[in-house]
Amino acid sequence: MAATETDLVLNRFVSEIQLAVPMVAVWAHGSLALGDFQPGRSDLDLIAIVERPLDGEHRDRLASIHQRLLDEEPAAAKLHCSYMVTTSLSEVETHHVTWAHSMILERPVTPVTRRELLDGGLTLHGPSPTELLPPLTCGQLEDFIRRDLEQFWLPATGKPLLWLRDIWVDLGLLVLARATVTLRDGRLITKGESLAELLELGAPADVVRDIHERRYADPKPISPLRRIRRAMRARAFVRRGIKRTLAMGGSPE
């Protein structure tokens, strides 16, 4: 089978990063690992394990490599990578050097990402996630999901203008569906599986169809009036759903 553009950019990334930092392993998570990857639409979510903390010179090298990939490889447009140091793999709150949104920043590797890696992360180089990454402690994933819903997504439903944008409609509903399933059943589901779950949760069918078309087809433009109506319905549904999900876990509204 011929290599895809995604395969080629991943191979190039691993090859070039090995020369820039003291690398131990490279893993993929997210839709690529879960089997729901959509070229040109899905993010390429990567984790690189490095032997020691990265200094300023290392960061400059990484930024240069990532920017060159971005300039030369269309498939690298949504490639994100966090660089975790071997000595801090068990520290969930630690911020790691990360390439995302066309810049170097620092952010944690969340319990959701860790669970994805442990359940079925793709090993692109070196040892597998289960060989290096400590297991999550009891309740760690669930506590993170509840906190994310309560402290980020619930306040976001109080900001109507955000929901006029496709990205907020898509992510808001998909996050709610995935969080509900994980808190209820203890399993992770793909974005594709989330669409069916949304209908079970009572999401507006036309909004779910709208999300499906953006992810798996070529959506048609929507009118300003429909966009406003969609924003109102999506925001209201997500707000109700979050409160319902948090109440099931005993979290205050």
C-alpha positions as CSV (number, residue, x, y, z in Angstrom):
1,M,0.0,0.0,0.0
2,A,1.4,3.4,-1.0
3,A,2.3,5.8,1.8
4,T,-0.1,8.6,2.3
5,E,0.8,12.3,2.7
6,T,0.2,11.9,6.5
7,D,2.6,8.9,6.6
8,L,5.2,10.8,4.7
9,V,5.0,13.9,7.0
10,L,5.1,11.8,10.1
11,N,8.2,9.9,8.9
12,R,9.9,13.2,8.0
13,F,9.0,14.7,11.4
14,V,10.4,11.7,13.4
15,S,13.6,11.7,11.3
16,E,14.3,15.4,11.7
17,I,13.3,15.7,15.4
18,Q,15.7,12.9,16.3
19,L,18.6,15.2,15.1
20,A,17.3,18.2,17.1
21,V,16.5,16.9,20.6
22,P,17.5,13.9,22.8
23,M,14.4,11.9,21.8
24,V,13.3,8.6,23.3
25,A,9.9,8.0,21.7
26,V,7.2,9.5,19.5
27,W,3.5,8.6,19.9
28,A,0.3,9.6,18.2
29,H,-3.0,10.0,20.0
30,G,-6.4,11.6,19.1
31,S,-8.2,10.7,15.9
32,L,-5.1,9.2,14.3
33,A,-4.8,6.6,17.0
34,L,-8.5,6.1,17.5
35,G,-9.2,5.3,13.8
36,D,-11.2,8.4,13.0
37,F,-8.6,10.5,11.3
38,Q,-9.8,12.7,8.4
39,P,-6.9,14.1,6.2
40,G,-7.0,17.8,6.0
41,R,-9.6,18.1,8.8
42,S,-8.2,16.2,11.8
43,D,-5.3,17.4,13.9
44,L,-2.1,15.3,14.0
45,D,-1.7,15.0,17.7
46,L,1.7,13.8,18.7
47,I,3.7,13.3,21.9
48,A,7.5,13.1,21.9
49,I,9.4,11.8,24.9
50,V,12.8,13.4,25.5
51,E,15.6,12.5,27.9
52,R,16.1,15.8,29.6
53,P,14.5,19.3,29.8
54,L,14.8,21.3,26.6
55,D,16.8,24.5,26.7
56,G,16.5,27.6,24.6
57,E,18.7,26.2,21.8
58,H,16.5,23.1,21.6
59,R,13.4,25.2,21.4
60,D,14.8,27.2,18.6
61,R,15.7,24.0,16.7
62,L,12.2,22.7,17.2
63,A,10.5,25.9,16.1
64,S,12.7,25.9,13.0
65,I,11.8,22.3,12.1
66,H,8.1,22.7,12.8
67,Q,8.0,25.9,10.7
68,R,9.8,24.3,7.8
69,L,7.4,21.4,7.9
70,L,4.5,23.8,7.9
71,D,5.9,25.7,4.9
72,E,6.8,22.6,2.9
73,E,4.3,19.9,3.8
74,P,0.5,20.6,3.5
75,A,-0.2,17.6,5.7
76,A,1.7,19.3,8.6
77,A,-0.7,22.2,8.8
78,K,-2.4,20.6,11.9
79,L,0.5,18.8,13.4
80,H,0.9,19.5,17.2
81,C,3.4,17.9,19.5
82,S,4.2,18.1,23.2
83,Y,7.7,17.2,24.4
84,M,7.5,15.3,27.7
85,V,10.7,14.8,29.8
86,T,11.1,11.2,31.0
87,T,11.6,12.4,34.6
88,S,8.2,14.1,34.8
89,L,6.0,11.6,33.0
90,S,4.0,10.9,36.2
91,E,3.4,14.6,36.9
92,V,0.0,15.4,35.3
93,E,0.0,19.1,36.0
94,T,3.5,19.7,34.6
95,H,3.6,22.1,31.6
96,H,5.6,20.7,28.6
97,V,7.2,22.4,25.7
98,T,4.6,22.2,22.9
99,W,4.3,23.2,19.2
100,A,0.7,24.2,18.5
101,H,-1.0,27.0,16.6
102,S,2.2,27.7,14.7
103,M,4.2,28.6,17.9
104,I,6.2,27.2,20.8
105,L,4.2,27.3,24.0
106,E,3.9,25.3,27.2
107,R,0.9,23.3,28.4
108,P,0.1,20.0,30.3
109,V,-0.6,16.7,28.7
110,T,-4.1,16.0,30.0
111,P,-5.5,12.8,31.6
112,V,-7.6,12.4,28.4
113,T,-4.5,12.4,26.2
114,R,-2.8,10.0,28.7
115,R,-5.7,7.6,28.6
116,E,-5.8,7.7,24.8
117,L,-2.1,6.9,24.7
118,L,-2.4,4.0,27.2
119,D,-5.5,2.6,25.5
120,G,-4.2,2.6,22.0
121,G,-1.6,5.2,21.2
122,L,0.4,4.7,18.0
123,T,4.1,4.2,18.4
124,L,6.0,6.0,15.7
125,H,9.4,5.6,17.3
126,G,10.9,4.0,20.4
127,P,9.1,2.2,23.3
128,S,5.3,2.2,23.4
129,P,3.2,4.4,25.8
130,T,2.5,1.5,28.1
131,E,6.2,0.9,28.5
132,L,6.9,4.4,29.7
133,L,3.7,6.2,30.7
134,P,2.5,5.6,34.3
135,P,-1.2,4.5,34.6
136,L,-3.8,7.1,35.7
137,T,-4.8,7.0,39.3
138,C,-8.4,6.2,40.3
139,G,-10.7,9.1,39.5
140,Q,-8.0,11.2,37.8
141,L,-9.6,11.2,34.3
142,E,-13.1,11.8,35.7
143,D,-12.0,14.6,37.9
144,F,-10.3,16.3,35.0
145,I,-13.3,16.0,32.7
146,R,-15.7,17.4,35.3
147,R,-13.3,20.3,36.0
148,D,-13.0,21.0,32.3
149,L,-16.8,21.1,31.8
150,E,-17.4,23.2,34.9
151,Q,-14.5,25.7,34.6
152,F,-14.2,26.1,30.9
153,W,-17.1,24.9,28.9
154,L,-20.0,26.0,31.2
155,P,-18.7,29.6,31.4
156,A,-18.3,29.5,27.6
157,T,-22.0,28.9,27.2
158,G,-22.6,32.3,28.7
159,K,-20.8,34.0,25.8
160,P,-23.2,34.0,22.9
161,L,-20.9,35.4,20.2
162,L,-18.5,32.5,20.5
163,W,-21.2,30.1,19.3
164,L,-21.6,31.9,16.0
165,R,-18.3,30.2,14.9
166,D,-18.3,26.7,13.5
167,I,-15.4,25.6,15.7
168,W,-17.3,26.3,18.9
169,V,-20.5,24.5,17.8
170,D,-18.4,21.5,16.7
171,L,-16.2,21.2,19.7
172,G,-18.8,22.1,22.3
173,L,-21.2,19.4,21.2
174,L,-18.5,16.8,20.7
175,V,-16.8,17.5,24.0
176,L,-20.1,17.1,25.8
177,A,-20.9,13.8,24.1
178,R,-17.5,12.3,24.8
179,A,-17.4,13.6,28.4
180,T,-20.9,12.1,29.0
181,V,-19.9,8.7,27.8
182,T,-16.6,8.6,29.7
183,L,-18.2,9.7,33.0
184,R,-21.1,7.3,32.5
185,D,-19.4,4.2,31.0
186,G,-15.7,4.8,31.6
187,R,-14.8,4.6,27.9
188,L,-13.4,7.0,25.4
189,I,-15.2,7.4,22.1
190,T,-14.2,8.9,18.7
191,K,-15.7,12.1,17.3
192,G,-17.5,10.0,14.8
193,E,-19.1,7.9,17.6
194,S,-20.0,11.1,19.4
195,L,-22.4,12.2,16.6
196,A,-24.6,9.2,17.3
197,E,-24.4,9.8,21.0
198,L,-25.5,13.4,20.5
199,L,-28.7,12.2,18.9
200,E,-29.3,9.9,21.8
201,L,-28.8,12.9,24.2
202,G,-31.4,14.9,22.3
203,A,-29.2,17.3,20.3
204,P,-30.9,19.1,17.4
205,A,-30.6,16.7,14.4
206,D,-29.9,19.4,11.9
207,V,-27.0,20.7,14.1
208,V,-25.6,17.2,14.4
209,R,-25.9,16.8,10.6
210,D,-24.1,20.2,10.2
211,I,-21.2,18.9,12.3
212,H,-21.1,15.6,10.4
213,E,-20.9,17.4,7.0
214,R,-18.0,19.6,8.2
215,R,-16.0,16.6,9.4
216,Y,-16.8,14.0,6.7
217,A,-18.1,15.9,3.6
218,D,-18.2,19.3,2.0
219,P,-20.6,21.5,3.8
220,K,-22.6,24.2,2.1
221,P,-22.5,27.8,3.4
222,I,-25.2,28.8,5.8
223,S,-27.1,32.0,6.0
224,P,-26.5,34.6,8.7
225,L,-29.9,34.0,10.1
226,R,-29.5,30.2,10.3
227,R,-26.1,30.7,11.9
228,I,-27.6,32.8,14.6
229,R,-30.4,30.3,15.2
230,R,-27.8,27.4,15.2
231,A,-25.7,29.3,17.8
232,M,-28.6,29.8,20.1
233,R,-29.7,26.1,20.0
234,A,-26.2,24.7,20.2
235,R,-25.3,26.9,23.2
236,A,-28.5,26.1,25.0
237,F,-28.1,22.3,24.4
238,V,-24.5,22.3,25.6
239,R,-25.4,24.3,28.7
240,R,-28.2,22.0,29.7
241,G,-26.1,18.9,28.9
242,I,-23.2,20.1,31.0
243,K,-25.4,20.8,34.0
244,R,-27.1,17.4,33.6
245,T,-23.7,15.6,33.3
246,L,-22.2,17.4,36.2
247,A,-25.3,16.7,38.4
248,M,-24.9,13.0,37.7
249,G,-21.4,13.2,39.2
250,G,-22.5,15.2,42.2
251,S,-20.8,18.4,41.0
252,P,-22.6,21.7,41.8
253,E,-24.3,23.7,39.1
